[in-house]
Amino acid sequence: MKMGPEEIRQVLPHREPFLLVDEVTELEPRRRIVALKHVRADEPHFAGHFPGAPIMPGVLIVEALAQTGALLLLREVPDRDSKLVFFAGIDEARFRAPVFPGDTLRLEVSVVSWRNTLSKMEGKAYVGDRLVAEAQLLAKLVDRERAQKAANSE
């Protein structure tokens, strides 16, 4: 199953400039997803990371993997508009090669385990055939209204 930008926005709550998934090229429900992120020179983080030598921050590559995993999870939730997916953990993150403006990241995320509201996934990011980053991601499905109330009470 493929998804374009409009279908992605219907599932993920993220919006530009923090939406880091451009299209989905493969999807096996509850098992695996492959998405693309086209790295553009006009993205705001490149102004400071690094001036004259722009490199995509590793934390944003991990975030792109997490958003890809969230797409996989949220597609299976019948009341997804009332839910959010939060990071619960990042393990074994490794950054193997830099990512530059003009690159296309291929984001591959596979489910390791999925229990009710908690899931563990393995993510790998590639540019071409080159592995540029990888991490294990722990995600928690939370009630959106409860999260908003908690944020507003602080």
C-alpha positions in Angstrom: 0.0 0.0 0.0 1.3 3.5 -0.9 0.5 6.8 0.8 1.1 10.3 -0.5 1.4 13.5 1.6 -2.3 14.0 2.0 -2.9 10.5 3.3 0.0 10.9 5.7 -1.5 14.1 7.1 -4.7 12.3 7.6 -3.0 9.8 9.9 -0.1 11.8 11.6 -0.7 14.9 13.7 2.7 16.4 12.7 2.8 19.3 10.4 5.6 21.2 8.6 8.3 22.0 9.4 8.2 18.9 11.7 6.5 16.4 9.4 9.4 14.3 8.3 7.7 11.6 6.1 6.9 12.5 2.5 5.5 9.2 1.2 4.9 5.6 2.0 6.1 3.0 -0.6 5.4 -0.2 1.3 3.1 -1.2 4.2 2.4 -4.6 5.7 -0.2 -3.9 8.5 1.1 -4.5 12.0 4.5 -5.7 10.6 6.5 -3.4 8.5 6.5 0.0 6.7 8.9 1.7 4.2 8.7 5.5 3.7 10.7 8.2 2.0 11.9 11.6 3.3 13.2 13.9 0.6 15.8 16.0 2.3 15.5 19.6 1.1 18.1 22.4 1.4 15.5 24.9 2.6 14.7 22.9 5.7 15.1 25.3 8.8 17.6 23.1 10.7 20.2 23.4 8.0 20.7 27.1 8.7 22.5 26.2 11.9 23.6 22.6 11.4 26.1 23.4 10.0 26.5 26.8 8.2 28.4 26.1 4.9 28.3 22.3 5.5 24.7 21.3 6.0 24.1 17.9 7.6 20.7 16.5 8.7 20.8 16.2 12.5 20.8 12.6 13.7 18.0 13.2 16.1 15.8 14.3 13.1 16.6 11.0 11.3 15.5 9.1 14.4 12.4 11.3 14.5 11.7 10.5 10.9 11.9 6.8 11.8 9.6 7.3 14.7 7.0 9.1 12.6 7.2 6.3 10.1 6.5 3.8 12.9 3.7 6.0 14.2 2.1 5.8 10.8 2.2 2.1 10.9 0.7 2.0 14.4 -2.0 4.7 14.0 -3.3 3.1 10.8 -4.5 0.2 13.0 -6.2 2.3 15.6 -10.0 2.8 14.9 -10.2 6.0 16.9 -6.8 7.4 15.8 -8.0 11.0 15.8 -8.3 10.8 19.6 -4.8 9.3 20.1 -1.1 10.4 19.9 2.0 8.2 19.7 4.7 9.3 22.1 8.4 8.2 22.2 8.8 5.9 25.2 12.4 5.0 24.5 15.3 5.0 22.0 17.9 2.3 22.3 21.0 1.3 20.3 20.9 4.4 18.1 23.8 4.5 15.7 24.6 7.0 13.0 26.7 5.5 10.3 27.0 8.2 7.6 25.9 11.9 7.2 22.7 12.9 5.3 22.9 15.9 3.1 20.4 18.2 1.4 19.3 16.5 -1.8 19.5 13.0 -0.3 16.4 10.8 -0.1 16.1 8.8 3.1 14.5 5.4 2.9 13.0 4.7 6.3 12.3 1.1 7.1 10.6 0.2 10.3 9.6 -3.3 11.5 7.5 -4.2 14.5 9.4 -6.3 17.1 6.5 -6.5 19.6 3.1 -4.8 19.9 1.1 -5.0 23.1 -2.0 -2.9 23.4 -0.7 0.6 23.8 3.1 -0.2 23.8 5.2 -1.2 20.8 8.8 -1.9 20.1 10.1 -1.3 16.6 13.4 -1.5 14.8 14.2 1.3 12.4 16.8 1.7 9.7 17.5 4.7 7.5 19.2 4.4 4.2 20.4 6.7 1.4 20.5 4.5 -1.6 21.9 1.2 -0.4 24.0 2.8 2.4 22.8 2.4 6.0 23.0 5.9 7.5 21.2 5.4 10.9 19.5 2.7 12.9 17.7 2.6 16.3 15.3 0.6 18.3 12.2 2.6 19.2 9.7 2.2 21.9 6.3 3.9 21.3 3.3 4.4 23.5 -0.2 5.1 22.3 -1.8 7.8 24.5 -5.1 9.6 24.7 -4.8 12.9 23.0 -7.3 14.8 25.2 -5.5 13.5 28.4 -2.1 14.6 27.0 -3.5 18.1 26.1 -5.0 18.5 29.6 -1.7 17.5 31.2 0.2 20.0 29.0 -2.2 22.8 29.8 -2.0 22.2 33.6 1.7 22.8 33.7 
